[in-house]
Amino acid sequence: MNLRSRLLAVAVAITALIVLLLIGIVMRQRVVLTDQVDDQLELVANAMIRRVGIQDGLAASSLPGEPPDASTSDIYIAAVSPSDLLVVLSEPVSGPPITPDIDAARALAQPIAGSPVEAGGSVALDPSTLRWADGGADVRAVVVDIGQDRTVIVARSTTAIDDAQRQILFASALSILAMIAGLGLAMWWVDRLGLAPIGRLTAAAEEVAAGRSDRRVEHSSSNSETGRLGAAFNAMLDARQVSDDRQRRFVANASHELRTPLTALRGYADLYFAGGLSTPEAIDDAMRRIQVESARMAALTEDLLTLASLDEGRPLDLIDLDLTQLLTDIAADAAAIQPDRPVDCEGVGDGLVVRADRDLLTQAITAATSNALRHTPAEAGLKLAASLEANTVHVSVTDEGPGIPHPHSEHLFDRFYRGDDGRDSAKGGRGLGLSIAKTVVEAHGGSISVGSEPGVGTTILLMLPVVGD
């Protein structure tokens, strides 16, 4: 059973329960109103028993006292003499006329002990429902045999009870219809904003699981839970698409980078076996080229292994590392590689200590430095600096080169990304150095960013947490 069927079953069960409760209320109301009429009839009948004595030819005017009018305006009171003379003492001012059946009344008469005068107090009486009113309406009647073949009849029509019951039934029917309409509207609203979007989301998830990666779901509003779920689902698929695209590009780029040295190695091997290397000089040159390409492939493989191990969350060999000495050594290495380039390391203060893996952090800062050496003119200045700001060590590598255009700076830390349109690696870059730097810094709980202005220079900023107390 799906969720829509369950909600429908719950709505039907709630409707049935409310209908049963209303039926119970209506039935209980009739019982209560009937009991009130019966109590009134019993009260009036006892009053008449104490006050009325009837004999042949007795008229209402000769009765001792008047009937209790204040409480009997809707009550029928009559007496039946031994000669079946019906004397009406009080008739209801509203409701259908009441015409008792004398024979039926005598058959239902309830005898009382003693004479009416001696009876005193109250006598327990049992009202009956009779069809004595005009138009087929029922009445509740108390018929009492007061002795000497005399009978007192006290009755009241049930029209008021029937009217009250019809009003409650009508109001209940309207309430049930309103409730059904409200439940229908609520279920439509829930289906439109909840169940239908979930159904579309389920169908989309099934299609994605089947391999359709371009599937997305429509969501009306991000203010509802289903809207946020749809937006999150689309965002998840977008992120997955980006990750898959990045993974495909990574595999393609890695294959391309490995293909070049492998092609060279295979070419020299084929040339050797084909007899193309006939002199010792040719063989020595081939071996030199094989060594260069092997070293290039080994370096690329090491970079890939480093990224893979960091992606898998390999444990870091953390020590308290003094950045002053580390940056001084890296600056000295840069000056040795390009003696003509101005290299400044004066901005590094003493006593800056971070908790870091020395080899990996050295590789990260060296990658930023090598990027500047490789892509800026030899006369462009290079500055390494470090400072403490808000419990974070900022390490910056700044060059005075031509800068990086904005479209390229956004992808500077992407793996195998190069700023040129081609894939020439003659300058020695493989497009992995800054990717490794970013991964290393993030593994230390820090972050890395680039700021560049064309014609002014580029700054790569590494932010690392300081050593705790």
C-alpha positions in Angstrom: 0.0 0.0 0.0 1.5 3.3 -1.0 1.3 6.5 1.0 -1.6 8.0 -0.9 -3.7 4.9 -0.2 -2.8 5.0 3.4 -3.8 8.6 3.7 -7.1 7.8 2.0 -7.7 4.9 4.4 -7.0 7.2 7.4 -9.4 9.9 6.0 -12.2 7.3 5.5 -11.6 5.9 9.0 -11.8 9.4 10.5 -15.0 10.2 8.6 -16.6 6.9 9.7 -15.6 7.5 13.3 -17.0 11.1 13.3 -20.3 9.8 11.7 -20.6 7.2 14.4 -20.0 9.8 17.1 -22.6 12.1 15.6 -25.1 9.2 15.4 -24.4 8.5 19.1 -24.9 12.1 20.0 -28.2 12.3 18.1 -29.5 9.1 19.8 -28.3 10.3 23.2 -30.0 13.6 22.7 -33.4 11.9 22.0 -33.0 9.9 25.1 -32.3 13.0 27.2 -35.2 15.0 25.7 -37.6 12.0 26.1 -36.5 11.6 29.8 -37.2 15.3 30.3 -40.7 15.0 28.9 -41.3 11.8 30.9 -40.3 13.6 34.1 -42.6 16.5 33.3 -45.5 14.1 32.6 -44.9 12.2 35.8 -44.8 15.4 37.8 -48.1 16.7 36.3 -49.8 13.3 36.6 -49.0 13.1 40.3 -50.4 16.6 40.8 -53.6 15.6 39.0 -53.9 12.4 41.1 -53.8 14.4 44.3 -56.3 17.1 43.0 -58.8 15.4 40.7 -61.7 13.2 41.6 -64.0 12.3 38.7 -67.5 10.8 38.5 -70.2 10.6 35.9 -71.1 14.0 34.5 -68.3 15.8 36.2 -67.3 19.0 34.4 -63.9 20.8 34.4 -65.5 23.8 36.2 -66.4 21.7 39.2 -62.9 20.5 39.8 -61.2 21.6 43.0 -58.6 24.1 41.9 -57.2 24.8 38.4 -54.8 22.6 36.4 -51.1 23.5 36.8 -51.1 25.8 33.8 -47.7 27.4 34.4 -45.9 24.1 33.6 -48.4 22.4 31.2 -48.9 24.8 28.3 -47.7 22.0 25.9 -49.3 19.2 27.9 -52.6 17.5 27.3 -54.6 16.6 30.4 -57.9 14.7 30.4 -60.0 12.5 32.6 -62.2 9.5 31.6 -65.3 8.9 33.7 -66.7 5.4 34.4 -69.2 6.0 31.6 -66.3 6.8 29.2 -67.0 10.5 29.3 -63.7 12.3 28.2 -63.2 15.6 30.0 -60.3 17.6 28.6 -58.8 19.8 31.3 -55.9 21.2 29.3 -54.8 21.2 25.7 -51.4 22.2 24.3 -51.2 25.6 22.7 -48.8 24.4 20.0 -48.2 21.1 18.3 -50.8 18.8 16.7 -54.1 18.1 18.5 -54.2 15.0 20.7 -57.1 12.6 20.5 -56.8 9.7 23.0 -58.2 6.3 22.3 -60.3 5.6 25.4 -60.1 1.8 25.0 -56.4 1.9 24.5 -56.0 4.3 27.4 -58.0 2.0 29.8 -55.8 -0.9 28.7 -52.6 1.1 29.5 -53.9 2.6 32.8 -51.6 2.1 35.7 -53.4 1.5 39.0 -52.4 3.3 42.2 -52.8 2.2 45.8 -55.5 3.9 47.9 -57.7 6.8 46.9 -56.3 9.8 45.1 -56.6 11.9 48.2 -54.9 9.3 50.4 -52.2 8.5 48.0 -50.2 11.6 48.8 -46.5 12.1 47.8 -45.4 11.0 44.3 -46.2 7.8 42.5 -43.7 6.2 40.1 -45.3 6.1 36.7 -44.2 4.6 33.4 -44.9 6.7 30.3 -45.6 5.1 26.9 -45.2 6.2 23.3 -48.6 6.2 21.5 -49.9 7.4 18.1 -52.6 9.7 19.4 -51.6 13.0 17.7 -53.1 14.2 14.4 -50.9 13.7 11.3 -49.4 10.5 12.6 -47.2 12.2 15.3 -46.3 10.2 18.4 -47.1 11.3 21.9 -45.6 10.4 25.3 -48.5 9.6 27.6 -49.1 8.6 31.2 -52.4 6.9 31.9 -53.4 6.4 35.5 -56.3 4.4 37.0 -57.3 6.3 40.1 -60.0 3.9 41.1 -63.7 3.5 40.7 -63.2 3.0 37.0 -61.8 6.5 36.6 -58.7 7.3 34.5 -56.4 10.3 34.1 -54.5 10.9 30.9 -51.4 13.2 30.8 -49.7 13.4 27.4 -47.3 15.5 25.3 -46.5 15.4 21.6 -43.0 14.3 20.6 -43.0 16.9 17.8 -40.5 19.1 19.6 -38.2 16.2 20.2 -38.5 15.2 16.5 -37.9 18.7 15.4 -34.8 19.0 17.6 -33.5 15.7 16.3 -34.1 16.7 12.7 -32.2 19.9 13.3 -29.3 18.1 14.8 -29.4 15.5 12.0 -29.4 18.4 9.5 -26.5 20.2 11.3 -24.6 16.9 11.5 -25.1 16.2 7.8 -23.8 19.6 7.0 -20.9 19.1 9.3 -20.1 15.8 7.7 -20.3 17.3 4.2 -18.1 20.2 5.3 -15.7 17.7 6.9 -15.5 15.5 3.8 -15.0 18.6 1.7 -12.3 19.8 4.1 -10.6 16.4 4.1 -10.8 16.3 0.3 -9.2 19.7 0.0 -6.6 18.8 2.6 -5.8 15.6 0.7 -5.6 17.4 -2.6 -3.3 20.0 -1.0 -1.1 17.3 0.6 -1.0 15.3 -2.7 -0.2 18.4 -4.7 2.5 19.7 -2.4 3.7 16.5 -0.8 2.8 13.2 -2.4 3.1 14.2 -6.1 6.5 15.8 -5.7 7.7 12.7 -3.7 6.4 10.5 -6.5 8.2 12.6 -9.1 11.3 12.5 -7.0 11.1 8.7 -6.6 10.7 8.3 -10.4 13.7 10.5 -11.0 15.8 8.6 -8.5 14.9 5.4 -10.2 15.9 6.8 -13.6 19.2 8.1 -12.1 19.8 4.7 -10.6 19.2 3.2 -14.1 21.9 5.4 -15.5 20.2 8.6 -16.7 22.5 11.2 -15.1 20.8 14.2 -16.7 17.4 13.6 -14.9 16.2 16.5 -12.7 13.0 17.1 -10.8 10.7 20.1 -10.8 10.0 21.7 -7.4 7.6 24.5 -6.8 9.0 26.2 -3.8 11.9 25.9 -1.5 9.7 26.9 1.5 8.2 23.4 1.8 9.9 20.2 2.8 9.3 18.6 -0.6 10.6 21.8 -2.3 13.8 21.7 -0.3 14.1 18.0 -0.9 13.7 18.5 -4.7 16.2 21.3 -4.6 18.6 19.2 -2.6 18.1 16.3 -4.9 18.9 18.4 -8.0 21.9 19.9 -6.2 23.2 16.5 -5.3 22.8 15.4 -9.0 24.6 18.6 -10.1 27.4 17.9 -7.7 27.6 14.3 -8.8 27.6 15.5 -12.4 30.5 17.9 -11.7 32.3 15.2 -9.8 31.8 12.7 -12.6 33.0 15.2 -15.2 36.0 16.1 -13.1 36.8 12.4 -12.7 36.5 11.8 -16.5 38.7 14.8 -17.2 41.2 13.5 -14.5 41.3 10.1 -16.1 41.6 11.6 -19.6 44.3 14.0 -18.5 46.2 11.3 -16.6 46.0 9.0 -19.6 47.3 11.8 -21.9 50.2 12.6 -19.6 51.2 9.0 -19.3 50.7 8.3 -23.0 53.5 10.6 -24.0 56.4 9.0 -22.0 55.0 5.5 -22.7 54.9 6.3 -26.4 58.5 7.5 -26.3 59.6 4.4 -24.4 57.8 2.1 -26.7 59.2 3.9 -29.8 62.8 3.6 -28.6 62.3 -0.1 -27.8 60.8 -0.8 -31.2 63.6 1.2 -32.9 66.2 -0.8 -31.0 64.6 -4.2 -31.9 64.2 -3.0 -35.5 68.0 -2.4 -35.7 67.6 1.4 -36.0 70.1 2.0 -33.2 73.2 0.8 -35.0 75.9 2.9 -33.3 76.9 3.3 -29.7 76.1 7.0 -29.9 72.6 6.3 -31.1 72.1 3.8 -28.3 73.4 6.2 -25.7 71.1 9.0 -26.9 68.1 6.6 -26.8 69.0 5.5 -23.3 69.2 9.1 -22.2 65.8 9.9 -23.7 64.3 6.7 -22.1 65.7 7.9 -18.7 64.2 11.3 -19.1 60.8 10.0 -20.0 61.0 7.4 -17.2 61.8 10.0 -14.7 58.9 12.2 -16.0 56.5 9.2 -15.8 57.8 8.4 -12.3 57.2 11.9 -11.1 53.7 12.0 -12.5 53.0 8.6 -10.9 54.3 9.9 -7.5 52.0 13.0 -7.8 49.0 10.8 -8.5 49.8 8.5 -5.6 50.1 11.5 -3.3 46.7 12.9 -4.4 45.2 9.4 -4.0 46.5 8.9 -0.6 45.4 12.3 0.6 42.0 11.8 -0.9 41.7 8.6 1.1 42.6 10.5 4.3 46.0 9.0 5.0 47.3 9.9 8.5 49.7 12.8 8.5 53.1 12.7 10.3 52.4 15.8 12.4 55.2 17.7 14.2 55.7 21.2 15.5 57.2 22.9 12.5 59.0 26.2 12.5 57.9 28.1 9.4 60.8 30.5 9.6 63.4 28.0 8.7 61.2 26.2 6.2 60.4 29.3 4.2 64.1 30.4 4.3 65.1 27.1 2.8 62.5 27.2 0.1 63.5 30.8 -0.8 67.2 29.7 -1.0 66.2 26.8 -3.3 64.3 29.2 -5.6 67.3 31.6 -5.7 69.6 28.7 -6.6 67.3 27.6 -9.4 67.0 31.1 -10.9 70.0 33.2 -9.6 68.9 36.3 -11.6 65.4 36.4 -9.9 65.0 38.7 -6.9 63.8 36.5 -4.0 62.7 38.1 -0.8 62.1 36.2 2.5 62.3 39.1 4.9 58.7 39.1 5.7 58.9 36.0 7.7 58.9 36.5 11.5 60.5 34.3 14.1 58.7 31.8 16.2 55.8 30.9 13.8 55.0 27.3 14.6 52.4 25.1 13.0 51.4 21.5 13.6 52.0 20.0 10.2 53.6 17.2 8.1 56.9 18.6 7.2 57.3 16.8 3.8 53.8 17.5 2.6 53.8 21.2 3.7 57.2 21.6 2.0 55.8 20.1 -1.1 52.7 22.4 -1.0 54.7 25.7 -0.6 57.3 24.5 -3.1 54.5 23.9 -5.6 53.3 27.5 -5.2 56.9 28.8 -5.6 57.6 26.6 -8.6 54.5 27.8 -10.3 55.8 31.4 -10.0 59.3 30.4 -11.2 57.8 28.6 -14.2 55.2 31.1 -15.4 56.8 34.5 -14.7 59.8 36.2 -16.3 63.2 35.6 -14.7 63.5 39.2 -13.7 60.1 39.3 -11.9 60.5 39.5 -8.1 59.3 36.7 -5.8 58.4 37.2 -2.1 57.7 34.6 0.6 56.0 35.9 3.8 54.3 34.6 6.8 52.3 36.2 9.6 49.9 35.3 12.5 46.4 36.6 12.2 43.6 35.5 14.6 45.1 32.2 15.5 45.8 31.4 11.9 49.2 31.5 10.2 49.1 33.1 6.7 51.8 32.0 4.3 51.9 33.9 1.1 53.9 33.4 -2.1 53.8 36.6 -4.2 55.3 37.2 -7.6 55.5 40.3 -9.7 54.7 38.6 -13.0 52.0 39.4 -15.6 49.2 38.0 -13.4 46.6 35.3 -14.2 43.5 36.2 -16.2 40.3 35.7 -14.2 38.9 32.7 -16.1 42.1 30.8 -15.5 42.5 31.8 -11.8 39.1 30.1 -11.0 40.6 26.7 -12.1 44.1 27.2 -10.9 43.8 24.4 -8.3 42.0 21.9 -10.6 43.9 18.8 -11.4 45.8 18.8 -14.7 44.7 22.3 -15.4 47.0 24.6 -17.4 46.4 28.2 -18.3 47.4 27.6 -21.9 45.0 26.2 -24.5 47.4 23.5 -25.5 48.8 20.7 -23.6 52.5 21.5 -24.1 54.4 20.6 -21.0 57.7 21.8 -22.2 58.0 24.1 -19.2 57.9 21.1 -17.0 54.4 21.6 -15.5 52.0 18.7 -15.2 49.0 20.7 -13.8 49.1 18.8 -10.5 51.4 20.9 -8.2 48.8 23.4 -7.0 46.2 20.6 -6.8 48.5 18.8 -4.4 49.1 22.1 -2.5 45.3 22.6 -2.1 44.8 19.0 -0.9 47.7 19.2 1.5 46.5 22.4 3.1 43.0 21.2 3.5 44.3 17.9 5.0 45.9 20.2 7.7 42.6 21.9 8.4 43.5 25.0 6.5 42.6 26.6 3.2 44.3 28.1 0.1 43.3 30.9 -2.2 44.8 32.9 -5.1 44.6 36.6 -5.8 45.9 37.9 -9.1 45.8 41.2 -11.0 46.9 41.3 -14.6 50.1 43.4 -15.0 50.7 43.5 -11.2 51.3 39.9 -10.0 49.9 36.9 -8.3 49.6 35.9 -4.6 48.9 32.4 -3.4 47.8 32.4 0.2 48.0 29.3 2.5 46.1 29.6 5.8 47.1 27.1 8.5 45.9 26.7 12.1 48.5 27.4 14.8 49.7 24.9 17.4 47.2 24.7 20.3 48.1 25.2 24.0 
